[in-house]
Amino acid sequence: MTETSQAVLLVLGLASLVMAVTALARRLPVPTPILQVAAGLLVGLIRGAAVPELNPDLVFFVFLPPVLWAAAYFTSLREFHANLRPIGLLAIGLVIATTGAVAVATHALLPGLPWAVAVVIGAIVSPPDAVAAEAIIKRLPVPRRVVVILEGESLVNDASALVLYRTALLAAVTGHFSLGETVVRFFIDSAVGVLVGLLAAWLVVAIARRVNDSVALALVTILAPYSAWIGGELLHVSSVLACVAGGLYLRQHFSTVVSPLTRINGLAVWNLLIFVLSGLIFVLLGIQFGDLVQDTPLPILLRTGRVALLVSMLVIVVRLIWVPLATILPRWASARIRQRDPMPSPKGVALIAWTSMRGIVSLAAALAIPAVLADGTAFPFRTEILIITLGVILVTLVLQGLTLAPLIRRLRFTHDPTPEIERQHARREALRGGRERLEDLADEAWVPQEDVAMLREEFQRRAELVTAAASAQDGLEASRRLRAEVLRAERRAMVRLRDEGAISDEVLQELERELDVEAIRLGAGEEP
């Protein structure tokens, strides 16, 4: 069998494993990422299994750009801007604090560890992972602001951690370090990286204004994050912030420049892409851990494993201390902050403090450490760094991932009516705009009057549904369920006609798409 055939079979096997584990996770009270890591670990422990070596360049280039871009695209810019202060305190302040604490601890726990290498370890394990956070909390009943802060932190903290990482790594390899240069580089890298991302997203918008092919535009949106990442790497600036800025910008303009069919098709493509990449990330994490267990002598594994456990507890404790302080101290010091942003719920603060799973960025950074220093000697403690990194990822993912759902149930968050209020307001304004346009066109010669009458009735019916939603949610749900059942009956009738030969598959697909769009509008898009 050729290497190409083996590679194809390997990808198909891993994709099949991701699908099987995901299907199993839906039936178990265990977060999907944890089961995916466990499945990868079992594969990695199989002796003789043809598993690939995880290349850090592959991780940084293949996995991160679309994941970061998609996470930014689905982040509300309004909410992100409104929570910029807590996001910055976590994504920058907490990263620095965690890096410092871990550096001091590992320097004390590992005799002979150089300070620069200790800072490298701290920078590697300091940023919580965007993929891990989203995969754990997206299906849980979490207050919207908590989700926004956690997602915003995960989007930005990689940039600050990687600046610290690269600076400390350069100091470890060459012996050169400058604090002033590090600070200046951080701001320059961040600013230019944002500009690169905005340019990549602007090009996508410009292409979308001129191209009306949904498949081609879906491909363009997939290429965009990779273009932003490559641009950042070529200019030696923050590729992470390039992807974040590009995703945020594109979301603000995409709704007005592409057709509904393009949005539906593009969303389907992106959902599949992120599903596959996210699953592969956690499976590969488990495989890497299994390989490490097999290849590392037991005494080193046990000794360094204890250090990894202590470092894991340390990063958790630092966050548990930092989050309440970062919540209280700014309000204590500034009356303006107290007036503009009252003290949040202690429940939300507790959840943010506990949610800090590490993931693929930390592993890729550890794997990217060179084997030798500038003088040709071996990089000190490289194996120990990898063990510590994988240990922190495993402990935070399992410990916090398994306890998040019970913690959220214990906290008993109250229902936030704001999203529903905004939805009803948007629906009323959309109906008003549609009715006004209908009346503007009603007297045109080309407009069929029977269609005008029908649309007026449709608007009236939809307005009544919006009013019912504002007064009686149970009644609205019953109405939605009734309409969903009717749509399913229509779909079954169309399939029966196709099976009888009365209509072609092309006609079925065209009419089925209309019913699917209506089902999505009703909120029944995931029901067969």
C-alpha positions in Angstrom: 0.0 0.0 0.0 1.4 3.4 -1.0 2.0 6.2 1.5 -0.8 8.2 -0.1 -3.3 5.4 0.4 -2.2 5.0 4.0 -2.7 8.7 4.6 -6.2 8.6 3.1 -7.1 5.6 5.2 -5.7 7.2 8.3 -7.8 10.3 7.7 -10.9 8.3 7.0 -10.3 6.2 10.1 -9.9 9.2 12.4 -13.0 10.9 10.9 -15.0 7.7 11.5 -13.7 7.6 15.1 -14.8 11.2 15.6 -18.3 10.4 14.3 -18.6 7.3 16.5 -17.4 9.0 19.6 -19.6 12.1 19.0 -22.7 9.8 18.5 -21.8 8.0 21.8 -21.3 11.3 23.7 -24.9 12.4 22.9 -26.1 9.4 24.9 -23.8 9.8 27.8 -23.5 12.6 30.5 -19.9 13.2 29.5 -18.7 16.2 27.4 -17.8 15.1 23.8 -14.2 16.5 23.9 -13.3 14.2 26.9 -14.6 11.1 25.1 -12.7 12.1 22.0 -9.4 12.6 24.0 -10.0 9.2 25.6 -10.6 7.5 22.3 -7.4 9.1 20.9 -5.5 7.9 24.1 -6.6 4.3 23.5 -5.4 4.6 19.8 -2.1 6.0 21.0 -1.6 3.1 23.4 -2.0 0.5 20.8 1.4 -0.8 20.0 2.2 -0.8 16.3 -0.7 1.5 15.4 0.2 3.7 12.5 -0.5 7.1 14.1 1.0 10.3 12.7 3.5 12.5 14.5 1.7 15.7 15.4 3.6 18.5 13.6 3.1 21.9 15.3 3.1 23.7 12.0 0.3 21.4 10.9 -1.7 22.3 14.1 -1.1 26.0 13.8 -1.9 26.3 10.1 -4.5 23.6 9.5 -6.6 23.7 12.6 -6.4 27.1 14.3 -7.2 29.6 11.4 -10.8 28.3 10.6 -11.5 27.5 14.3 -10.6 31.0 15.4 -12.3 32.6 12.4 -15.5 30.8 13.0 -15.5 31.5 16.7 -15.0 35.2 16.0 -17.7 35.2 13.3 -20.3 33.8 15.7 -19.3 36.3 18.4 -21.4 39.4 18.8 -19.2 42.5 18.2 -21.6 44.5 20.4 -21.2 42.2 23.3 -17.5 41.8 22.7 -17.0 45.6 22.8 -19.2 45.9 25.9 -17.1 43.4 27.8 -13.7 44.5 26.5 -12.4 45.3 30.0 -13.1 41.9 31.6 -11.9 40.2 28.4 -8.7 42.1 28.4 -8.1 41.4 32.1 -8.4 37.7 31.4 -6.8 37.5 28.0 -3.7 39.7 28.9 -3.6 40.2 32.6 -4.4 36.6 33.7 -2.0 35.2 31.0 0.8 37.2 32.4 0.0 36.3 36.0 -0.3 32.6 35.1 2.9 32.6 33.2 4.7 34.2 36.1 3.3 31.8 38.7 4.0 28.7 36.6 7.6 30.0 35.9 8.3 30.4 39.6 6.8 27.0 40.5 8.5 25.0 37.7 11.9 26.7 38.4 11.5 25.5 42.0 10.2 22.0 41.2 12.7 21.1 38.5 16.3 21.6 39.7 18.5 23.2 37.1 15.6 24.5 35.0 16.7 27.9 33.4 14.5 30.9 34.0 13.9 31.4 30.3 12.7 27.8 29.9 10.5 28.2 33.0 8.8 31.2 31.4 8.3 29.1 28.2 6.4 26.5 30.2 4.3 29.3 31.8 3.4 30.8 28.5 2.6 27.4 27.0 0.0 26.5 29.7 -1.4 30.0 30.4 -4.1 30.4 27.7 -7.4 28.5 28.0 -8.4 27.0 24.6 -11.1 28.4 22.3 -12.0 25.0 21.0 -12.2 23.4 24.4 -14.3 26.2 26.0 -16.8 26.4 23.1 -17.2 22.6 22.9 -17.9 22.3 26.6 -20.2 25.3 27.3 -22.1 25.8 24.1 -24.8 23.2 25.0 -25.2 24.3 28.6 -27.7 26.9 30.0 -25.1 29.6 30.7 -25.8 33.3 30.9 -25.0 35.1 27.7 -22.5 37.5 29.2 -20.5 34.6 30.7 -20.4 33.0 27.3 -19.3 36.2 25.6 -16.5 36.8 28.2 -15.2 33.2 28.0 -15.3 33.2 24.2 -13.7 36.6 24.0 -10.9 35.6 26.3 -10.3 32.5 24.3 -10.1 34.5 21.1 -7.5 37.0 22.4 -5.4 35.2 25.0 -3.6 33.0 22.4 -2.0 36.2 20.9 -0.7 37.4 24.3 0.5 34.0 25.3 2.3 33.4 22.0 4.1 36.7 22.3 5.4 35.7 25.7 6.2 32.2 24.4 8.2 33.4 21.5 10.1 36.0 23.5 11.0 33.5 26.2 11.9 30.8 23.6 14.2 33.3 21.9 15.9 34.1 25.2 16.3 30.4 26.0 17.8 29.6 22.5 20.0 32.6 22.1 20.3 34.1 25.6 18.9 37.5 24.3 16.0 39.1 26.1 14.6 42.7 26.3 11.5 43.6 28.2 11.0 46.9 26.3 11.3 45.1 23.0 8.7 42.5 24.2 6.2 45.2 25.1 6.7 47.1 21.9 6.5 44.0 19.8 3.3 42.9 21.5 1.5 46.1 20.5 2.9 46.3 17.0 2.2 42.6 16.3 -1.3 43.0 17.6 -2.1 46.2 15.6 -0.6 44.9 12.3 -2.2 41.5 12.8 -5.6 43.1 13.2 -5.1 45.1 10.0 -4.1 41.9 8.1 -7.3 40.2 9.2 -9.4 43.2 8.3 -7.9 43.3 4.8 -8.5 39.5 4.3 -12.2 39.9 5.4 -12.6 43.1 3.2 -11.4 41.1 0.2 -14.0 38.4 0.9 -16.7 41.1 1.1 -15.5 42.7 -2.2 -15.5 39.3 -3.9 -19.0 38.5 -2.5 -20.4 41.8 -4.0 -19.3 40.6 -7.5 -19.8 36.9 -7.4 -23.2 35.2 -7.0 -22.2 31.6 -6.8 -22.9 30.1 -3.4 -20.4 27.2 -3.8 -17.6 29.5 -4.9 -18.3 31.9 -2.0 -18.3 29.1 0.5 -14.8 28.2 -0.7 -13.7 31.8 -0.5 -14.8 32.0 3.1 -12.8 28.9 3.9 -9.7 30.3 2.2 -10.0 33.6 4.0 -8.8 32.5 7.5 -5.8 30.7 5.9 -5.0 33.8 3.9 -5.1 35.9 7.1 -2.9 33.5 8.9 -0.4 33.3 6.1 -0.3 37.1 5.9 0.4 37.4 9.6 3.1 34.8 9.5 4.8 36.4 6.5 4.8 39.8 8.3 5.8 38.1 11.6 2.8 39.6 13.4 -0.1 38.1 15.3 -1.9 35.6 13.0 -4.3 34.8 15.9 -5.6 38.4 16.0 -5.7 38.5 12.2 -8.2 35.6 12.2 -10.2 37.1 15.1 -10.4 40.5 13.5 -11.3 39.0 10.1 -14.1 36.9 11.5 -15.6 39.8 13.4 -15.4 42.1 10.4 -16.9 39.6 8.0 -19.9 39.0 10.3 -20.8 42.7 10.3 -21.0 42.8 6.4 -21.9 39.3 5.2 -25.6 39.6 5.8 -26.0 42.4 3.2 -23.7 41.2 0.4 -24.7 37.5 -0.2 -27.9 35.7 -1.0 -29.9 33.6 1.5 -28.9 30.4 -0.4 -25.2 31.4 0.0 -25.7 31.9 3.7 -27.5 28.5 4.2 -24.9 26.6 2.1 -22.0 28.4 3.7 -23.3 27.7 7.2 -23.6 24.0 6.3 -20.1 23.8 5.0 -18.6 25.6 8.0 -20.6 23.5 10.5 -19.1 20.3 8.9 -15.6 21.8 8.7 -15.6 22.9 12.4 -17.2 19.6 13.5 -14.4 17.6 11.8 -11.5 19.8 12.9 -12.7 20.1 16.5 -13.1 16.4 16.8 -9.7 15.6 15.2 -8.0 18.1 17.5 -9.2 16.2 20.6 -8.5 12.8 19.1 -5.0 13.8 18.2 -4.5 15.2 21.7 -5.3 11.8 23.1 -3.0 10.0 20.5 -0.1 12.3 21.4 -0.6 11.5 25.1 -0.7 7.8 24.4 2.5 8.0 22.4 4.2 10.0 25.2 3.2 7.4 27.8 4.8 4.6 25.6 8.0 6.5 24.7 8.9 8.0 28.1 10.7 5.9 30.8 8.5 5.3 33.7 10.6 7.1 36.4 10.7 10.3 34.3 7.0 10.0 33.6 6.1 9.6 37.2 8.4 12.3 38.4 7.4 14.8 35.8 3.7 13.7 36.1 3.7 14.9 39.7 5.0 18.3 38.6 2.4 18.4 35.9 -0.3 17.7 38.5 1.0 20.5 40.7 1.2 22.9 37.8 -2.4 22.0 36.8 -3.6 22.8 40.3 -1.6 26.0 40.2 -3.2 27.3 37.0 -6.6 26.6 38.3 -5.9 28.3 41.7 -4.4 31.4 40.0 -7.6 31.8 37.9 -9.8 31.2 41.0 -8.0 34.1 42.7 -7.6 36.4 39.7 -11.2 36.4 38.4 -12.8 37.7 41.7 -10.0 40.2 42.2 -10.3 41.4 38.5 -14.1 41.8 39.1 -14.0 43.6 42.4 -10.9 45.8 42.3 -11.7 47.9 39.1 -15.1 48.7 40.6 -13.6 49.5 43.9 -11.1 51.9 42.3 -13.4 53.6 39.8 -16.9 55.1 40.5 -17.4 55.4 36.7 -17.0 51.6 36.3 -19.4 51.0 39.2 -22.0 53.2 37.5 -21.6 51.9 34.0 -21.1 48.2 34.9 -22.7 47.1 38.3 -21.2 44.2 40.1 -22.1 41.0 38.3 -23.7 37.9 39.8 -21.3 35.9 42.0 -22.6 32.8 40.2 -21.3 34.1 36.9 -18.0 35.1 38.4 -17.7 31.6 39.9 -18.4 29.9 36.5 -15.8 32.1 34.7 -13.3 31.4 37.4 -13.7 27.6 37.0 -13.9 27.4 33.2 -10.2 27.2 32.0 -9.7 24.1 29.9 -6.4 24.0 28.0 -6.1 22.5 24.5 -4.5 22.4 21.2 -2.7 25.7 21.3 -0.7 24.7 24.3 0.2 21.3 22.8 1.3 22.9 19.5 3.5 25.4 21.3 5.2 22.6 23.3 5.8 20.6 20.2 7.2 23.6 18.4 10.1 23.9 20.9 13.4 23.2 18.9 15.5 20.2 19.7 18.7 22.1 20.2 19.9 25.6 21.3 21.9 28.0 19.3 25.1 26.5 20.5 24.1 23.0 19.3 23.3 21.6 22.8 20.0 19.9 23.5 17.1 22.1 24.5 16.9 21.6 28.3 13.9 19.7 29.8 12.1 19.4 26.4 10.6 16.0 27.3 9.5 17.3 30.7 7.9 20.4 29.1 5.8 18.1 26.8 4.7 15.9 29.7 3.7 19.0 31.8 1.8 20.5 28.9 -0.1 17.3 28.2 -0.7 16.8 31.9 -2.2 20.3 32.3 -4.4 19.8 29.2 -5.7 16.4 30.5 -6.3 17.5 34.1 -8.1 20.8 33.2 -10.1 19.2 30.4 -11.3 16.2 32.5 -11.6 17.8 35.9 -13.3 21.0 34.8 -15.1 19.5 31.8 -16.7 16.8 33.9 -17.7 19.2 36.7 -19.1 22.1 34.6 -22.5 20.7 34.0 -23.1 19.7 37.7 -21.7 23.2 38.7 -24.1 25.0 36.4 -27.1 22.9 37.7 -26.0 23.7 41.3 -25.7 27.5 40.5 -29.3 27.5 39.1 -28.9 30.5 36.8 -32.0 32.6 36.4 -33.4 32.9 32.9 -32.2 36.0 31.1 -35.1 37.5 29.1 -32.9 39.9 27.2 -32.2 37.7 24.1 -35.9 36.9 23.7 -36.9 40.5 24.1 -34.4 41.5 21.4 -35.7 38.7 19.1 -39.3 39.9 19.5 -38.2 43.5 18.8 -36.3 42.5 15.7 -39.3 40.4 14.5 -41.7 43.4 15.0 -39.3 45.8 13.2 -38.8 43.3 10.3 -42.5 42.8 9.9 -43.0 46.6 9.9 -40.4 47.1 7.2 -41.9 44.3 5.1 -45.5 45.7 5.4 -44.3 49.2 4.5 -42.5 47.9 1.4 -45.6 45.8 0.5 -47.9 48.9 0.7 -45.3 50.9 -1.4 -45.5 48.3 -4.2 -49.2 47.5 -3.9 -50.3 50.0 -6.6 -47.6 49.1 -9.1 -49.0 47.7 -12.4 -46.9 44.5 -12.3 -48.0 43.5 -8.8 -50.8 40.9 -8.6 -53.4 42.1 -6.2 -54.3 38.6 -5.0 -50.7 38.2 -3.9 -50.9 41.5 -2.1 -53.9 40.3 -0.2 -52.3 37.0 0.6 -49.1 38.7 1.9 -51.2 41.1 4.0 -52.8 38.0 5.7 -49.4 36.4 6.1 -48.0 39.5 7.8 -51.0 39.7 10.1 -50.6 36.0 11.1 -46.9 36.5 11.8 -47.6 39.6 13.8 -50.1 37.7 15.9 -47.4 35.0 16.5 -45.0 37.6 17.7 -47.6 39.1 20.0 -48.4 35.6 21.3 -44.7 35.0 22.0 -44.5 38.1 24.1 -47.4 37.1 26.2 -47.5 33.3 26.3 -44.5 31.3 25.4 -46.4 28.0 25.9 -48.9 29.0 23.2 -46.1 30.0 20.8 -44.4 26.6 21.3 -47.7 24.8 20.6 -48.2 26.8 17.4 -44.6 26.1 16.3 -45.0 22.4 17.0 -48.3 22.3 15.0 -46.7 24.0 12.0 -43.6 21.7 12.2 -45.9 18.7 12.2 -47.7 20.0 9.1 -44.4 20.6 7.4 -43.3 17.1 8.1 -46.5 15.8 6.6 -45.9 17.9 3.5 -42.4 16.5 3.2 -43.7 12.9 3.5 -46.3 13.5 0.8 -43.6 14.8 -1.6 -41.4 11.8 -0.9 -44.3 9.5 -1.6 -44.9 11.2 -4.9 -41.2 10.8 -5.8 -41.3 7.1 -4.8 -44.4 6.6 -7.0 -42.7 8.3 -10.0 -45.1 11.2 -10.0 -42.3 13.8 -9.6 -38.6 13.7 -10.2 -35.8 13.9 -7.6 -35.0 17.4 -8.9 -38.5 18.7 -8.1 -38.4 17.0 -4.7 -35.1 18.7 -3.8 -36.4 22.1 -4.9 -39.6 21.9 -2.9 -37.9 20.2 0.0 -35.5 23.1 0.3 -38.5 25.5 0.7 -39.9 23.3 3.5 -36.5 23.1 5.1 -36.1 26.9 5.2 -39.5 27.2 6.8 -38.7 24.5 9.3 -35.4 26.4 10.2 -37.4 29.6 10.6 -39.7 27.8 13.1 -36.8 26.5 15.1 -37.4 22.9 14.0 -34.5 22.6 11.7 -32.8 19.8 13.7 -35.8 17.5 13.7 -36.2 14.9 11.0 
